[in-house]
Amino acid sequence: MNLSARVRVGKTSLDVPRVGVGTAPLGNMFEALSDEHADAVLASAVGHGLRYFDTAPLYGHGLAEQRVGRAVAGLPREEVFVSTKVGRLLRADAPRDESQFYQGEPFYKDVPPVGPVWDFTYDGVMRSVEESFRRTGLDRFDVLLLHDPDDHFEAASTTGFRALAKLREDGAARAIGAGMNQAPMLARLVEACDLDVLLVAGRYTLLDQVAMDELLPLCEERTVSIVVGGVFNSGILIDPAPGARYNYVPAEPAVIARAQRIRVVCDRHDVPLPAAALQFPLAHPRVCTVLGSTSPSPTSSGPSSNTRACCGKMRRHRGTRGSSDDSNDRTTPTHRRPPSLLGSNAGHLSMDGRRRPGPGKTAIHPG
């Protein structure tokens, strides 16, 4: 994969790399990392040629932004691309947010003594960006995103958007958009706001393609670019073993079985499952960038060398399994959902495009 290749974002003048780094794990998601360990992981990513870093105040309650800031401090600014998010302020008196816990345990471990407070007001967004500037040491961001406004559409699409538009106009951001773990509300935001880019987390992967129903066609119509996060669906598309996570929590057996069937196909073509997962979204013309998660190992933060060949191999497999023509090939202009790898309902593990909490649970939003 050519890490120096750049793709234009929406109708802006911003050209971004095809592969970036998602930094929620570097905010101590699931396990605590020392500053030294996290810095080494990011240094390895930089050493592999990665230059796009997606972060957020939520990730480690400021830790990820601080660590990204240190990683890019010595690099020429024009060679670095940093995206962060707005909608949550970090405050010492924040009430407990149940969306940041699973079975009583926080997703982010050993973090500063502050918590997220929702705020999509104009002033709240401006404060959020100023605080992110201080944490990262930057004076502008390449991309700013409304973060998880599932229950805050009205504020995000009005006051929140107006603040982002002003920041774009003033040059504090080169592109603006929204980042969510669901597709339907992202489509509503595209219809309501003048957005450049979306971060679609976990909804356009080998396991879940619900974004194809409405969102991706709408983005083609409006010339809105897509950054795909969560390409490994929290790890199950790295190793679909019992106990693997899917959408941040332990996967159900049926989901593990589907992921294992995908791995069988990959093995048949000598393509590692993570390589296929990373490459898959890039076939869509609106996808500008995929975000790979950082490995806990400082020596394993580069993209797989096998990603280059996997797209063609998997395309040939889909063509033979689905039909005798190209109608089931996602890389064709129709971009229809093929049934060949996953079964007819695999793209609808969550019928509304959102993670389904268990009985009596609050929907989770750790990323």
N, C-alpha and C positions, 0 to 999 in steps of 0.2 A: 504494500500500500504506500502510495506517494504522500508522505506527510507534509510535503511542501506545497501541494496543490491547494488552491483557494477557490471558494465558491461564493458568488454574490448573494447577499442577504436581502430578500425582498426587492424593493425598489430603491434601496439605499446605495451608497457608494462603498459599503463595508464588504470586504471579501474575507471569509473565515476559513480555517482549515477544515478538512473533512473529518478529522478525528480529534476529540478533545477529552478532557479528564473531568469526571464528576467527582466532587470532593466531599460528599456527605460522609464516606468512610473516614476521611481525614478529620472530620469533626467528631470522631469517637463514636460513630454509629456502631452499635452492637458490641464494640470492644474499645477500651481506652488505649490510646497510643501516646507515648511521650512526644514532646516537641522534637526531640532528636530523631526519633523513629519517623515521624510524619515528615520532617524536613528531608530526611534521606529518601523517602518514597518520592516526594516531589522532585528532588534533585535527579533521581533516576528517570522520572518521566521527562524532565527537561533534557537530560542526556540522550534519551531516545528520540528527541526531536519534537516532542509534543509542546504546543504553544497555546492551546485553548484550554482555559480553566473555568469551569462553572462552579459557582459557590453560592452561599446565601447566609444571612445572619442566623437563621435557624440552625444551620449545621454546626453542631457543637456549641451552640449559643455564643457564636463569635469566633470560636477556635479555627474553623476552616478558613474564614476570611483572613485572619491573622497569618495563618500558615501559607496561604496562597500569596499574600503580600510579600512575605519573606522570600518565597521561591522565585518571584518575578522581579525582585528589586534590582538585581544585577543585569537584567536583560534589556536590550533596546526596546523602548515602549512600542515602537511601530511593529515589532515582531511578536508582541504578546497580545492575546485576546482574553479578556476577563469579563465574564457575565456574573451578575449577582441579582438579588431579588428584593422586592419591597412588599410590605403588607403586615410585617411583624416587627415590632420594636422590642428590644431586649431590656427588661426592667427588673430591678431587684425585688419589687413588690408584686410581680406577676402572679396571678392566680394559677393554680394547677391546671394544665391543659391536658385533658384526657386523651387527646389525639396523639400525644407524644409518649404514651405508655401502652404496653401490651402485657396483660395479666399482672398488672401492678408494677412492672419493671420499665424504667425509662429506656427509650431507644438510644439516647445519647448518654454515654458513661463519663463520669469524672469531668464534668464541664464547669465553667464559671458559675457563680451563684446568682445567675439572672435567668429569667424565663421569657418566653415569647408572649407579647400582647398584640392582638389584632389591631391594625390601624391602616385603613386605606383612605383616610382623609388626605386632602392636598398637603397640609402641613405635616401630617404623619409620614407621608412618602418622602417629603423633602428632608425631614429629620433622619429618616432611615438611610437615605443616600449619604448624607453628611457623616453619619456614624460609620457607614461602610467605608467611606473615604479614609476615615481615621484608622480603622482596623486594617485596611489593606495598604495604606500609604500611597494610594493612587489619587489622581485628581480628575479622572474621568473613567467611565466604564464603556466597554464596547457594546454591551447589551445589558439592559435593565428589564426585569420581568415582574409582573404582578404574580405573587406567589400564593398558590392554593386558595383562590377566593371562592371556594365551593359555597360557603354560606354568606358571602359578602359581594354578590354580583353587582348589586345596585351601586355600592360605594366604589368598588373596583372599576366599574365601567364608566363612572362619572368623575368623581374627584380624584381617584387614583390614576385614571388614564390622563386627566388633564395635567396632573403633576408630571407624569412621564413625558407627555408631549412637550411641556415646557422645558424639561431637561434635555430632550432631544433637540429642540430648537436652539438652546443655549450651548450645545456642544458637550454637555456633561455625559451624554449617552449618544452613541452612534446609531443604535437601533433599539426599539422598545417592543415589548410584547407581554406574554403571559406564560407561566409554567405551571402545569397541573398534572395530576395522575388520572384525569378523566378526559374524555373527548367531547361530550356534548356541550359543556359550558365553554370550552375553548372555542367551539364553533359559534356560540352566542357572542363571545367577545370579539371574534373576527367580524361578525355582522355589525356589531355596535360601535367598534372603535377602529381607528386607523393604525393597525398594528403592522409591524415589519416581520416579526418572527415569533414562533411558539416553541416552547419546550414541552414535548409530549413524552411523559414519563411512563413507560411500561405498557403503553397502549398501541404500539406498533412494533411488535417483536415476533419472533418465531412462535410464541405461545398465544399471543393476543393481538389481533389486528382490528379491533373495534374502531380505530381511527379511520379506517378505510371507508366506513359507511357514509359519513357525512363530512368529517373534518378535512380529510385530504383533498377531496374534490373541491371543497370550498376554498381551500388554500391555493389550489391551482387557479381557480377563477379570480381570486383577489391578489395573486402574486405575493403570498405570504410564505416565508420560508419555515422549515421545520428543523429543529434540533431534537434528536431522539435520545432521550435518557432512559435509564433502566433497561438497556438492551438485554441484560442477563436476568431480568425479572427477579432481582434481589439474590441471585446466585444459582437458581435452579438450572439456568441455561449454561452454567459453567460445569456443574456436577450434579445431575439429577438423582442423587442418592437419597435414601430415606433420611428425613430430618432436614432436607434442603429447604431454604426459604423461598417463598413466592409472594411477591407484594409485601415484603417486610416481615412476614410471619411464617411459621412452619407450613409447608405445602400439604394439601390433602393428597391422599394416595392416587386419586384419579389424575391429578395434575402431574404428579411425579411420573406416572405411567405414560402420559402424553409426551413429556419431555424425554423420557427414555426412548420412545419410539422415534423421536426426531434424532436422537443420538445414533440410533441404529442406521438411519439413512446417511448421516454424516460419516459414520465409520465405513459404510459401504463405498463411499467416494474418497476415503482417506482425508477427510476434512475435520479438524477438531470442532466440536460443538461450539465452544466460545468464539472461534473464528467465524463460523457461519452466523452466529447471533449478531456479531459486530458488523458483518458485511451486509446482512439482509436488508436493513432499512435504506441503505445507500442506493438501492436500485430505483427508488422512487424519485422523480425529478424535483419534487419540492423539498426533499431532505437535503439540507446543506451539510449537517454535521451529526455524527453519532458520538455519544459520550460513553467511554469505557470507564468502569470503576477502577480505582487504584488498588493494586494488590498490597496486602500487608508486608510483602517482601520487597525491600528496596531494590532488588535486582530483577523484578518481574513486572515493571510498570510500562513496558512497551507493548504495542499491538503485535499480535501474532504474525509471523512471516507467512503463514498459510492463508491469510485472508485474501490475497490477491487472486488465487485460483478458485476459491470456493464458490463464488457467485455463479460462474458458468457451469460448474459441476452440478450444483443444486438446481439450476434452471433446467438442465437437461433431464434431471430426475423428475421435476414437477411436470414437465411437458409429457413425459411418458406415462406418468401415473394418472394425470388428470384427464387428458383427452388427446386426440391425435393432432390437434393444432396448438396454437399459442394462446388460446383463450384463457388458460389457467396459469399463464406465466405472469408473475407480478411485474416483470420489467417491461411488459408491453404497455402501450399508452392507455389501455382500458383499466389496468390495475385492479382487476377483479380478485375477490378472495378465492384462492384455490383450495379444494378440500383435500388435496392429496396427502399432506403431511400430518394433519392434525385431526381430521374428522370434521363433520359438517358444522358443529357448534363450537369449535375450539376458539374461534375469535370472539366468542360471547361468554367468556367465563364470568363476566359481570355484565348483565344485560343493559345497564344504563351507562356503561363505561367507567364506573367507579368501583373501587374496592368494596367488597361486601363484608361488613363487620359481622361477627357472630351474634347470636341472640343476646340482646341486652347490651351490646357493645357500642362504643362510639367509633365512628369512622376514623381511621388513623391517617395521619399526614406527616410522617417523619421526614419525607424527602421533598 
